[in-house]
Amino acid sequence: MADRKLLPDRRGCETIKFEFESLKWFATIGRFSDGDIGEIFLSSAKTGTLLQAMSKDAAVCASIALQYGAPVDVIRKALTRGSDSAAGSPLGKAFDIIQGKVDG
């Protein structure tokens, strides 16, 4: 098994605001020392909902995958897409924005 790449104890972050399915979302990303993305957090205005919990859990899983070396674009392409190739989830939309595939 690959080793997990650890993030620095102190790191800057970047927060992206976007809309998905008529809800406002925030994606916060942290980076490794080399600038690669190492973590992502998702939150929405609908706190305490199942959607919020599932989105947070998906972001944690994506963060762990990133720390074990999964490329952002591989994760992005593996997430649910509509027939028009649009992101099917808030995490997919966040990765699209991060990768410059759509406007925020």
C-alpha positions as CSV (number, residue, x, y, z in Angstrom):
1,M,0.0,0.0,0.0
2,A,1.2,3.5,-0.8
3,D,2.2,5.8,2.0
4,R,-0.1,8.6,3.0
5,K,1.4,12.0,2.2
6,L,0.8,14.3,5.2
7,L,-0.2,17.9,4.9
8,P,1.8,20.5,6.7
9,D,0.6,21.4,10.2
10,R,0.1,25.0,9.1
11,R,-1.3,25.6,5.6
12,G,-3.3,28.2,3.8
13,C,-6.6,27.4,2.4
14,E,-8.8,28.6,-0.5
15,T,-12.6,28.7,-0.3
16,I,-14.8,28.6,-3.4
17,K,-18.4,29.6,-3.3
18,F,-20.8,28.0,-5.9
19,E,-24.3,26.9,-6.5
20,F,-25.5,23.4,-7.1
21,E,-29.1,22.4,-7.4
22,S,-30.2,25.8,-6.2
23,L,-28.2,25.6,-3.0
24,K,-25.2,27.7,-2.0
25,W,-22.1,25.6,-1.4
26,F,-18.6,26.3,-0.1
27,A,-15.6,24.1,-1.0
28,T,-12.5,24.8,1.0
29,I,-9.2,23.2,-0.2
30,G,-5.9,22.8,1.5
31,R,-2.7,22.1,-0.4
32,F,0.6,20.2,0.2
33,S,3.8,22.2,0.3
34,D,4.3,21.6,-3.4
35,G,0.9,23.2,-4.2
36,D,-1.0,20.0,-5.0
37,I,-4.4,19.7,-3.5
38,G,-4.4,17.5,-0.4
39,E,-7.8,18.0,1.1
40,I,-11.3,19.4,0.4
41,F,-14.2,20.3,2.7
42,L,-17.8,20.9,1.6
43,S,-20.5,22.8,3.4
44,S,-23.8,24.2,2.4
45,A,-26.5,26.5,3.8
46,K,-28.6,23.4,4.6
47,T,-26.8,22.3,7.8
48,G,-28.0,19.3,9.7
49,T,-29.4,17.6,6.6
50,L,-28.6,14.2,5.1
51,L,-27.3,15.9,2.0
52,Q,-24.9,18.0,4.1
53,A,-23.7,14.9,5.9
54,M,-23.2,12.8,2.7
55,S,-21.3,15.7,1.1
56,K,-19.0,16.1,4.0
57,D,-18.3,12.4,4.1
58,A,-17.6,12.3,0.3
59,A,-15.2,15.2,0.7
60,V,-13.4,13.3,3.6
61,C,-13.1,10.2,1.3
62,A,-11.8,12.4,-1.5
63,S,-9.2,14.0,0.8
64,I,-7.9,10.6,1.9
65,A,-7.7,9.5,-1.7
66,L,-5.7,12.7,-2.5
67,Q,-3.4,12.0,0.4
68,Y,-2.7,8.5,-0.9
69,G,-1.8,9.9,-4.3
70,A,-5.0,9.9,-6.4
71,P,-4.9,12.7,-8.9
72,V,-7.6,15.3,-8.7
73,D,-8.6,14.8,-12.3
74,V,-9.0,11.0,-11.8
75,I,-11.3,11.6,-8.8
76,R,-13.2,14.3,-10.8
77,K,-13.8,12.0,-13.8
78,A,-14.9,9.1,-11.5
79,L,-17.7,11.1,-9.9
80,T,-21.3,11.0,-11.1
81,R,-22.1,12.9,-14.3
82,G,-25.3,13.7,-16.1
83,S,-25.9,12.8,-19.8
84,D,-24.6,16.3,-20.6
85,S,-21.4,15.5,-18.7
86,A,-22.3,18.1,-16.0
87,A,-21.4,17.2,-12.4
88,G,-24.0,15.2,-10.6
89,S,-23.0,16.2,-7.1
90,P,-21.6,19.1,-5.1
91,L,-18.2,17.4,-4.9
92,G,-18.1,16.9,-8.6
93,K,-19.0,20.6,-9.2
94,A,-16.3,21.7,-6.8
95,F,-13.6,19.6,-8.5
96,D,-14.8,20.9,-11.9
97,I,-14.3,24.5,-10.6
98,I,-10.9,23.6,-9.1
99,Q,-9.8,22.1,-12.4
100,G,-11.1,25.0,-14.4
101,K,-13.7,22.9,-16.2
102,V,-16.7,25.2,-15.5
103,D,-17.3,28.7,-14.3
104,G,-17.9,29.1,-10.5
